[in-house]
Amino acid sequence: MKVLVTGGCGYIGSHACVALAAAGHEPIVLDNFSNSNPKAVGRIEKLIGRSLVVYQGDIRDRLVLDCIFEQHRIGAVMHFAGLKAVGESVAKPLEYYDNNLSGTLNLLAAMRAAHIYRLIFSSSATVYGDPLTVPISETAQTGATTNPYGTSKHMVESCLRDFSAANPDWSITLLRYFNPIGAHPSGLIGEDPTGIPNNLMPFITQVAIGRRDTLSIFGNDYPTHDGTGVRDYIHVQDLVEGHVAALEERGNVSGLHVYNLGTGNGVSVLDMVAAMNKVLGRELPVRIEPRRAGDIAQCFAEVDKAEKELGWSANHDLMDMVEHSWNWQQRNPNGYQS
């Protein structure tokens, strides 16, 4: 099946292209390269062993979407294209609502016109807000979001829920990510943020490789076992295999499907630092900073539904995630610019 992968050269999208190809599908990429690098294309091609069809364009551009759908018999869309930094969203809410909400609605309209009825949407655990209890199940309350990024994802989910109710012949799957880290074991593709990293792991590896002097930890007074924020970190390889499972197990089943993609385990910031220190054989310099706006104390998943209905579960442990992240950074000290 030909699958349009929006944001297909980004961190998660690039790994998804490799996973789709391994499962016998043909990824077609749309990316505006605002937070990705064109050099990822050659890396993906090396991993899949063939050329990759790539369109440079924006999901808010209806003309480019119509062009893709006219030129290719697309069977499904995996939608990764979106702005995703919690802190940045607090400073730039308009940009987040424009890209994440308006862009998705434009994509949905183009899909409808082209009679493409299978959508896998890259959502987020941020839709749960600050959870009352953990682990978080798919039936937990959503909408009490703590930042514009999470609100934009919740808005898209609400729109897709309404659209699904009005169009019951569609198959729409919402995948709520917890915290993706790691990299392809080859070290050819990985997370390469522009500017100062907003996520923990690339910040850690950039300090480890010498690109940054000190690791900033934002808050050590949360009600957790060591005072630092607790998250459910999932290897990006496991995450994208969850997308393929969702496509193959639910892509032909009409209706709206919702799944958490996580490990079910909570790991604190200091736990993660300790794991990296073990891999490095040395201690990273750490500085405690004030809490960031929009952050919460802890968040980790209930994963039984995905295991039962998709036959999927995360296989990589924390040390795999740390080792593969460090392997990527060592092989690419300056990311794709190395």
N, C-alpha and C positions, 0 to 999 in steps of 0.2 A: 504494500500500500504506500502511496505517496502521502507524506505527512508534512504539512507546512509547520515549521518551527519558528515562531516569532521570537526574536532575541536569540537566535540560534548560534551566535558566536560568543555569547556571554558565558559566564561561569557555569551556570546550570544547563543552559541551552546547548553548549558545545558538548558536554557529557551526554546529554539526551540524544544528540545526533549520532554519537558513537553507539549508544545503547539501541537506538532504533535500527541502525544498520546491522548490528549484530543479531537482531531479531528478525531480519529479513525485510525490513521496511526501507523506503527511500526518503530520507529527509530532504526537504526543500527549505532553504533558510531565507528569512527576511530579518534584516538587522540594520539599524541606523548608525551603529558603531559609536553611540554617545557614551557608552560605558563598557565597550568591548574593543577588541583589536582585530583588524583584518588579518593579522598574521596567524590568528587562530584557525583560519580556513585551511592553510597548508598542513597544520598539525592534525586537524580532524581528518583531512584526506589521507594522511599517512596512516592513521589508525584504522580507517575503514577500507583502505586499499582501493579507492576509486575517487573520481572527481566529485565535488560537491556543488550543486546548483545554489548560488547565493545571489540574492537581490539586496542592494543597498537602498533602504527606504524606511519610512516611518509608518507605523500602524494607523496613524491619524490621516494618512494620505490614501484616500479611497481609490485613486487612479492606479497606484502601484498594486494594491490588493486585487483590484479587478483584473489587472494585467496578469498577475500570477495565476489567478483562478481560471482565466481564459486559456493560458498556455499550458497548464498542467491539470491533470485529472486528480485533484486533491481529494483524498478520502477522509482526512481528519486534520484538525489543527491542534497543536500543542502551543499554548500561549504563555510564553515566558517574558515577553517584552514589557518592562515596567521599571519605574524607579523604585528603589527598595531600601533606602537608608533611613532609619527611624529619626536620628538627629537632624539630618538634612530636611526631612519632611516637616519638622517643626518650624524650620527657618523658611522653607519654600513650599507652603501648602498648595498654592495655586498651581505650581508646576506639577505636583503630584496628582492632584485631581484631574488636571488636563490630560496628562499622559496616561495614567492608570485607568481612570474612568472613561473619559472621552475616547481614548484610543481603543479600549475594549468594545465600547458600543459601536464604533466605526467598523471594527473587525467583525462583529456579530452581524451587522447589516450587510456587509459584503459577503459573508458566508451564506446568509439567507438568500441573497440574490443569485448566488452561484449554486444553490441547492446542496450545500455541504452541511451535514447535520450532526457531526461528531466533534465535540470540543473538550479538550483537557485543559483546565484553567489552573495556573500557578497561583494559588492563594497562600494564606499565611496563618500561623497560629496567633498572630497579633489580633485577629478578628475576635478572639476570646477576651481581649482586654486583660485586666488584672484578675486572674481566676480566683473564685472563692475556695475551690479545692483543687488538688492535684492528685493523681494524673487527670488530664482533661479528656473527656470523651467527646465524640462528635455531636452529642445531644446537649452539651453544655451551652449556656446562654452566650450569644454573640452580640456585638454592637456597642458594648461599653468600652470602646477603644481608647487608648491613652495617647495616640499620636496620629497625625494626618495620614501617614503611610498605612497604618492599620485601618483607619477609617475608609481610605480609598479602596482597600481590599474588601472591606465589609460592604461598601456601596456596590461594588461589582458583583459580589455574591448575591445581594438583594435583587439587582437587575436580572441576573441569570436565573434566579429562582422564579421571578415573575415571568420571564420569557419562557422558561421551561413549562410553566403552568399553562401558558397560552399556546405552546407549540409542543404537544406531548410526543410528537414523532422524533424529536431531537434526543440525543444522548449528550448530556452535559455533566462532566465530572469536576468537582471542586476538590483540589488536593491541598490540604492545609499543612504547609511545611513547618517544621520546628526550626532547627538551626543547622543548615548544611555547612559542612567543612570537608577537608580532605581534597584529594585530587586523583586523577587517573594514575594508576600504579606506574605507568610508563614515564611519568613526569612531563609528558608532552603538552598536556592541557591542565589548567588549574585556575585558581582565583587570582585575578590581577586587577585590583581596584585602582582607579585613577585618584591621585591626590592622597590625602590622609585616609587610611582605611577606617571604615565605619564598623566593621565586624572584627571580632576578637582574633580569630586565627591568623588572618593576613597581617594584623598588627604584631602578633607574637613572632611570626616568621620573619618579618622585616626587621624586627629588633635582633633576632637571632643571627640574621645574615649581615647585620651591620648597617642597614639602611636607616635605622632609627636608633636613637641612643637609649631610650627607656620605654618600657611598657607602661602605659597609663591604665590603671584600673579605676573605673568610675563607680565609686561607692563601696565601702567595706562595713556598712552598718545596716545591711538588710537583715531581716529575720530568717537567716539561713544558717547552715551548720558552721560556716566560717565568715559570715557577714558579706560575702560577695554574691552577685547574682547567679542563680542556678538556671540552666537551660538544658534542653534536650538536643544534643548535638548528633547529627546523622551524617554518615559518609555520603558524599555527593553521588557515588556509584550506586549505593543502595537507593537513594532518592530517585534517580532517573530510572532505575529498574522498576520502581514503583509506578512511574508514569507508563512504562511499557505494559506492565500488568494491568493498569487501569484501562488502557486503550484496548487490550486484547480481551479482557474479562468483562468490561462494561461498555465498550465502544459500540456494540451491536444491541445493547439493552437500552430502550428508550427511558427517558425520565431524568431526574436530577440525582446524582450520586455524590456523596460527601465522605472523604476519608482523611484521617490524620496520617501524615508520614513522619514518623519519628522512631525512636528506639524504646521509649517508655522509661528511660533512665535520666535522672537529673545529674548534671555535672556543673560544679561551680567554676568561676573564673580561676580561683586559686588551684582547684583540682586540675584544670587544663594546663596552667603554668607548670605545675609539678610534673605532669606527664611529659611536657616538652623538655623540661630540665633533665628528666631521665633519659630521653632520646639524645639530647645534646651532650650529656655528661658534664654539664656546668649550669650555673644559676643565672637566669636572666635578671637584669636590673628592672625593678618595679617601682612605680610611684603611684600613690593613692591620690585620686582626684575626687572632686565632688560628684554626686550622682548626676547623670544626664537626664534632661527632660524627656519624659515619655517612657523611661525604663521601668520595669517591674521587678519584683523580688525573685519569683521563680515561675517556671513554665515547663512542664513536660507532659508527654502524651500518653493517652490510653490507646493502644494499638491493636486491640483484639479484632476490631471490625475489618481492617485491611488484611489481617492474617486470615480471617475466616472467608471473606468474600473475594479477595483478590489472590489469595494464595501467596501473599508477599509478606516478608518481614526483613528487617535490617540484619545483615550478616557480619558487618565490620564492627570491631570493638574500638574503644577509645584510642588504643595504641596504634591501630591501623590508621585511624584518621590523622593522628599526629605525625606518624612516620611518613605517610603519603604527602601530607602538607609540606613537611620539611624537605622531602625528596624533590617536589615541584620547585620549591624556593631555591634549593641548592643548584638545581639544573638551570634555573632561570632567575638569577639574582635580581634582575631588574624587570621581571615579568616577561612579557612578549617582546620587550625592547632589548632583551639580553642578546 
